[in-house]
Amino acid sequence: MTEDGALGLIDDAADAVGRLPEWVGLLWLTALPARLLLAFFCIRLIQLGSDAVHSGDWARRIAWLLLVAWLASLWGRQVFVRACRHAFQSERPASRALLRVPAREMAGHLAAALAIEALFWALLLTFVAPPFLLLAAGLAAPAAPAGGPGPLDSLREVWRGVGPAFRLIRLLILFGIAVPIAALNLHFFAHGVLWLAGGIASLDVTGWDGVLALANPAYAVLLFTGACLLLEPVWLAALTAHVERVRARGTGDDLRRWFAELRVGA
């Protein structure tokens, strides 16, 4: 692993993600339904405005669908984290055996994720707690192997995986900056495709400028969703690298690795 800091975590994450294209695809495939349903839910609430209070049945149906899709995405997250951990420890390609997540590991992730998700929505309007709860939600997957099926055991493992808090805060800030940059790149890409469709393919794109405008709430929500989805593999890989470093220091594996490197150098 590289330097001990937030940028070092991102370097390690980028290297691991670059060697795991098929596992990134699996992560996106399992996350996409939940992300699109959440985007649709937010867009519909914006469109309804004050009339949303009269659409309780519709909102409840979408919420149940969203819950099912979100639970499926947790499996994809856990599999991807297992692949990242393998990439940090070995140069060999990850095997399909990683798809078989042990029940205890998955139960630990699920218990922690449910507890953190409930806290996130309960404290959403505080505007201070949600960013740190997003961080905890990301740590739930890499911390799960040492956790148990109980929510308290799983949350305890998430807490143990925090380690140097300032490094995680810097990582959170870096990704907070990266999300709008990624969204802006997606915006330029969409307008580039629109220009090609109208200028080269001679298609009728009249009216699309208004749709693909940042002032359009639905388009802005989709841009934000796409940016988060693009960055999610690097985000999870960086958090996995962080948890692995914290655990290595707790077990002495970092010292053994350092002595091994000294022997090789000698």
C-alpha positions as CSV (number, residue, x, y, z in Angstrom):
1,M,0.0,0.0,0.0
2,T,1.1,3.6,-0.6
3,E,1.4,6.6,1.8
4,D,-0.7,6.7,5.0
5,G,-3.2,9.4,4.2
6,A,-6.5,10.1,2.3
7,L,-4.7,10.5,-1.0
8,G,-2.9,7.2,-0.4
9,L,-6.2,5.5,0.2
10,I,-7.5,6.9,-3.1
11,D,-4.3,5.7,-4.9
12,D,-4.7,2.2,-3.6
13,A,-8.4,2.3,-4.4
14,A,-7.8,3.4,-8.0
15,D,-5.3,0.7,-8.5
16,A,-7.6,-2.0,-7.1
17,V,-10.6,-0.8,-9.1
18,G,-8.5,-0.7,-12.3
19,R,-7.8,-4.5,-11.8
20,L,-11.5,-5.3,-11.0
21,P,-13.5,-4.3,-14.1
22,E,-16.0,-7.2,-13.9
23,W,-16.5,-6.6,-10.2
24,V,-17.1,-2.9,-10.8
25,G,-19.8,-4.0,-13.3
26,L,-21.4,-6.2,-10.8
27,L,-21.4,-3.4,-8.2
28,W,-23.1,-1.0,-10.7
29,L,-25.5,-3.7,-11.9
30,T,-26.8,-4.4,-8.3
31,A,-26.8,-0.7,-7.3
32,L,-28.5,0.7,-10.4
33,P,-32.1,-0.3,-9.6
34,A,-32.0,1.2,-6.1
35,R,-30.3,4.4,-7.3
36,L,-32.8,4.9,-10.2
37,L,-35.8,4.2,-7.9
38,L,-34.5,6.7,-5.3
39,A,-33.9,9.3,-8.1
40,F,-37.4,8.7,-9.4
41,F,-38.8,9.0,-5.9
42,C,-37.1,12.3,-5.4
43,I,-38.1,13.7,-8.8
44,R,-41.7,12.7,-8.2
45,L,-41.7,14.4,-4.8
46,I,-40.3,17.6,-6.4
47,Q,-42.9,17.5,-9.1
48,L,-45.8,16.9,-6.6
49,G,-44.6,19.7,-4.2
50,S,-47.2,20.3,-1.5
51,D,-49.5,17.8,-3.1
52,A,-47.1,15.0,-2.0
53,V,-49.0,14.7,1.3
54,H,-52.0,13.3,-0.6
55,S,-49.9,10.6,-2.4
56,G,-49.2,8.4,0.6
57,D,-50.2,5.1,-1.0
58,W,-48.0,5.8,-4.0
59,A,-45.0,6.8,-1.9
60,R,-45.4,3.7,0.3
61,R,-45.4,1.4,-2.7
62,I,-42.3,3.0,-4.1
63,A,-40.6,2.9,-0.7
64,W,-41.2,-0.9,-0.5
65,L,-39.7,-1.4,-4.0
66,L,-36.8,0.8,-3.0
67,L,-36.2,-1.2,0.1
68,V,-36.0,-4.5,-1.8
69,A,-33.7,-3.0,-4.4
70,W,-31.5,-1.5,-1.7
71,L,-31.2,-4.8,0.1
72,A,-30.1,-6.4,-3.2
73,S,-27.5,-3.7,-3.6
74,L,-25.9,-4.6,-0.2
75,W,-25.0,-8.0,-1.5
76,G,-23.3,-6.4,-4.5
77,R,-21.4,-4.0,-2.2
78,Q,-20.2,-6.9,0.0
79,V,-19.0,-8.9,-3.0
80,F,-17.2,-5.9,-4.4
81,V,-15.5,-5.2,-1.0
82,R,-14.4,-8.8,-0.9
83,A,-12.9,-8.4,-4.4
84,C,-11.1,-5.2,-3.3
85,R,-9.7,-7.0,-0.2
86,H,-8.4,-9.7,-2.5
87,A,-6.8,-7.2,-4.8
88,F,-5.0,-5.5,-1.9
89,Q,-3.5,-8.8,-0.8
90,S,-2.8,-10.6,-4.1
91,E,-1.9,-9.8,-7.7
92,R,-3.9,-12.8,-8.9
93,P,-7.3,-12.2,-10.4
94,A,-10.2,-12.5,-8.0
95,S,-12.1,-15.8,-8.3
96,R,-15.8,-16.4,-8.5
97,A,-15.7,-17.9,-5.0
98,L,-16.0,-14.4,-3.7
99,L,-19.6,-14.3,-4.9
100,R,-20.4,-16.7,-2.1
101,V,-20.6,-14.3,0.8
102,P,-20.6,-16.1,4.2
103,A,-24.0,-15.8,6.0
104,R,-22.4,-14.3,9.1
105,E,-20.5,-11.7,7.1
106,M,-23.7,-10.7,5.1
107,A,-25.8,-10.7,8.3
108,G,-23.3,-8.3,9.9
109,H,-23.3,-5.9,7.0
110,L,-27.1,-6.0,6.8
111,A,-27.6,-5.4,10.5
112,A,-25.2,-2.4,10.5
113,A,-26.6,-1.0,7.2
114,L,-30.2,-1.1,8.5
115,A,-29.3,0.6,11.7
116,I,-27.3,3.3,10.0
117,E,-29.9,3.9,7.3
118,A,-32.6,4.4,10.0
119,L,-30.4,6.9,11.7
120,F,-29.7,8.7,8.4
121,W,-33.4,9.3,7.6
122,A,-34.2,10.2,11.2
123,L,-31.4,12.8,11.4
124,L,-31.6,13.9,7.7
125,L,-32.8,17.4,8.6
126,T,-29.9,18.1,11.0
127,F,-27.6,18.5,7.9
128,V,-24.6,17.6,10.1
129,A,-25.1,14.0,10.9
130,P,-25.9,12.7,7.3
131,P,-22.4,13.1,5.9
132,F,-20.9,11.1,8.8
133,L,-23.6,8.5,8.5
134,L,-22.9,8.1,4.8
135,L,-19.3,7.4,5.9
136,A,-20.5,4.9,8.4
137,A,-22.7,3.2,5.7
138,G,-19.6,2.9,3.5
139,L,-17.6,1.3,6.4
140,A,-20.4,-1.2,7.1
141,A,-19.3,-3.4,4.2
142,P,-15.5,-3.7,4.9
143,A,-16.2,-3.9,8.7
144,A,-18.7,-6.7,8.3
145,P,-16.4,-9.8,8.3
146,A,-15.5,-9.3,11.9
147,G,-19.1,-8.4,12.9
148,G,-21.9,-10.6,13.9
149,P,-25.6,-10.9,13.0
150,G,-26.6,-8.5,15.9
151,P,-26.8,-4.8,15.1
152,L,-24.8,-3.8,18.2
153,D,-22.0,-6.2,17.3
154,S,-22.0,-4.9,13.7
155,L,-22.0,-1.3,14.7
156,R,-19.2,-2.0,17.2
157,E,-17.1,-3.3,14.3
158,V,-17.9,-0.3,12.2
159,W,-16.7,1.9,15.1
160,R,-13.5,-0.2,15.4
161,G,-12.9,0.3,11.7
162,V,-13.0,4.1,12.0
163,G,-9.3,4.3,13.2
164,P,-7.7,7.7,12.4
165,A,-10.9,9.8,12.1
166,F,-9.2,12.8,10.5
167,R,-8.1,10.6,7.6
168,L,-11.7,9.6,7.0
169,I,-12.9,13.2,7.3
170,R,-10.3,14.2,4.6
171,L,-11.5,11.3,2.5
172,L,-15.1,12.5,2.9
173,I,-14.1,16.0,1.9
174,L,-12.3,14.8,-1.2
175,F,-15.3,12.8,-2.4
176,G,-17.6,15.7,-1.5
177,I,-15.5,17.8,-4.0
178,A,-15.4,14.9,-6.5
179,V,-19.2,14.4,-6.8
180,P,-20.0,17.8,-8.3
181,I,-17.0,17.6,-10.6
182,A,-18.1,14.2,-11.8
183,A,-21.7,15.5,-12.2
184,L,-20.3,18.4,-14.3
185,N,-18.4,16.0,-16.5
186,L,-21.6,14.0,-17.1
187,H,-23.4,17.2,-17.9
188,F,-20.8,18.1,-20.6
189,F,-20.9,14.6,-21.9
190,A,-24.7,14.7,-22.3
191,H,-24.4,18.0,-24.2
192,G,-21.6,16.5,-26.3
193,V,-23.9,13.6,-27.3
194,L,-26.7,16.1,-28.0
195,W,-24.4,18.2,-30.2
196,L,-23.2,15.1,-32.1
197,A,-26.8,13.9,-32.6
198,G,-27.9,17.3,-34.0
199,G,-24.8,18.3,-35.9
200,I,-23.4,15.0,-37.3
201,A,-26.3,12.6,-37.2
202,S,-28.8,15.4,-38.2
203,L,-31.4,14.2,-35.7
204,D,-34.1,16.6,-34.4
205,V,-32.9,17.5,-30.9
206,T,-35.3,20.5,-30.6
207,G,-36.4,20.8,-27.0
208,W,-33.6,18.7,-25.5
209,D,-31.6,21.8,-24.4
210,G,-34.4,22.6,-21.9
211,V,-34.4,19.0,-20.7
212,L,-30.6,18.8,-20.3
213,A,-30.4,22.0,-18.3
214,L,-29.1,22.3,-14.7
215,A,-32.2,24.3,-13.9
216,N,-34.3,21.2,-14.6
217,P,-34.7,19.5,-11.1
218,A,-35.2,16.0,-12.7
219,Y,-32.0,16.3,-14.7
220,A,-30.1,17.6,-11.7
221,V,-31.2,14.6,-9.6
222,L,-30.1,12.2,-12.4
223,L,-26.8,13.9,-12.7
224,F,-26.1,13.6,-9.0
225,T,-27.2,10.0,-9.1
226,G,-24.9,9.2,-12.0
227,A,-22.0,11.0,-10.4
228,C,-22.4,9.0,-7.1
229,L,-22.7,5.7,-9.0
230,L,-19.5,6.4,-11.0
231,L,-17.5,7.2,-7.8
232,E,-18.9,4.4,-5.7
233,P,-16.3,1.8,-6.6
234,V,-13.4,4.1,-5.7
235,W,-15.2,5.2,-2.5
236,L,-15.8,1.6,-1.3
237,A,-12.3,0.5,-2.3
238,A,-10.8,3.5,-0.4
239,L,-12.8,2.6,2.7
240,T,-11.8,-1.0,2.4
241,A,-8.2,0.0,2.3
242,H,-8.7,2.2,5.3
243,V,-10.3,-0.7,7.4
244,E,-7.5,-3.1,6.3
245,R,-4.9,-0.7,7.5
246,V,-6.6,-0.2,10.8
247,R,-7.0,-3.9,11.4
248,A,-3.4,-4.6,10.3
249,R,-2.1,-2.2,13.0
250,G,-4.4,-3.8,15.6
251,T,-3.0,-7.3,14.8
252,G,0.6,-6.4,14.1
253,D,0.3,-7.4,10.4
254,D,1.7,-4.0,9.4
255,L,4.9,-4.6,11.4
256,R,5.3,-8.1,9.9
257,R,4.8,-6.7,6.4
258,W,7.4,-3.9,7.2
259,F,10.0,-6.5,8.3
260,A,9.3,-8.6,5.2
261,E,9.9,-5.6,3.0
262,L,13.2,-4.9,4.9
263,R,14.4,-8.5,4.3
264,V,13.5,-8.2,0.6
265,G,15.3,-4.9,0.4
266,A,18.4,-6.3,2.1
